[in-house]
Amino acid sequence: MQPSLSSGIIRAIQLADNAAMAGVIRQVMTEFGAVGEGYSINDPEVDFLYEAYQSPGKAFFVIEHERQVKGGAGIAPLKGGDPGICELQKMYLLPSIRGMGLGKQLLVHCLEVARKLGYQQCYLETVKRMEKAQQLYLSFGFRPLPGPLGNTGHYTTDAWYVLDL
């Protein structure tokens, strides 16, 4: 299913989207100073998102705006966590599409898919300096946590949230 947006579409990632989505991740993480050890920018799957999200219980979606991939996010089982908990992963949007409601639509879609996959909770981790993203998560009912869940390997995050699905 491809939710139609007034200014683009949300669709499942395709093999041809790997380079563009890796570029989005690197640009946004660099913008927020989230580079170096312990950040998801160094995850091996950044360059191979299509392949990384082909397993059961996983899904990754991109925002295509003006015929270009300008954002995306994925759902996957929380590594080292309870099997009923998924993680919202690598949700990043380029500055050119922020404030248009596309991130909200992407999050709605990811949470719908998580429910369909049978998850009971959705976890995410981020950094406090990504203030607008945290406002979005809170508006959806995500609750702040005192520390991380699971074992994602992202030891530099400093904000953790969970949502009952």
Rosetta blueprint (number, residue, H / E / L):
1 M L
2 Q L
3 P L
4 S E
5 L E
6 S L
7 S L
8 G E
9 I E
10 I E
11 R E
12 A E
13 I L
14 Q L
15 L H
16 A H
17 D H
18 N H
19 A H
20 A H
21 M H
22 A H
23 G H
24 V H
25 I H
26 R H
27 Q H
28 V H
29 M H
30 T H
31 E H
32 F L
33 G L
34 A L
35 V L
36 G L
37 E L
38 G L
39 Y L
40 S H
41 I H
42 N H
43 D L
44 P H
45 E H
46 V H
47 D H
48 F H
49 L H
50 Y H
51 E H
52 A H
53 Y L
54 Q L
55 S L
56 P L
57 G L
58 K L
59 A E
60 F E
61 F E
62 V E
63 I E
64 E E
65 H E
66 E L
67 R L
68 Q E
69 V E
70 K E
71 G E
72 G E
73 A E
74 G E
75 I E
76 A E
77 P E
78 L L
79 K L
80 G L
81 G L
82 D L
83 P L
84 G L
85 I E
86 C E
87 E E
88 L E
89 Q E
90 K E
91 M E
92 Y E
93 L E
94 L L
95 P H
96 S H
97 I H
98 R L
99 G L
100 M L
101 G L
102 L H
103 G H
104 K H
105 Q H
106 L H
107 L H
108 V H
109 H H
110 C H
111 L H
112 E H
113 V H
114 A H
115 R H
116 K H
117 L L
118 G L
119 Y L
120 Q L
121 Q E
122 C E
123 Y E
124 L E
125 E E
126 T E
127 V L
128 K L
129 R L
130 M L
131 E H
132 K H
133 A H
134 Q H
135 Q H
136 L H
137 Y H
138 L H
139 S H
140 F L
141 G L
142 F L
143 R E
144 P E
145 L E
146 P L
147 G L
148 P L
149 L L
150 G L
151 N L
152 T L
153 G L
154 H L
155 Y L
156 T L
157 T L
158 D L
159 A E
160 W E
161 Y E
162 V E
163 L E
164 D E
165 L L
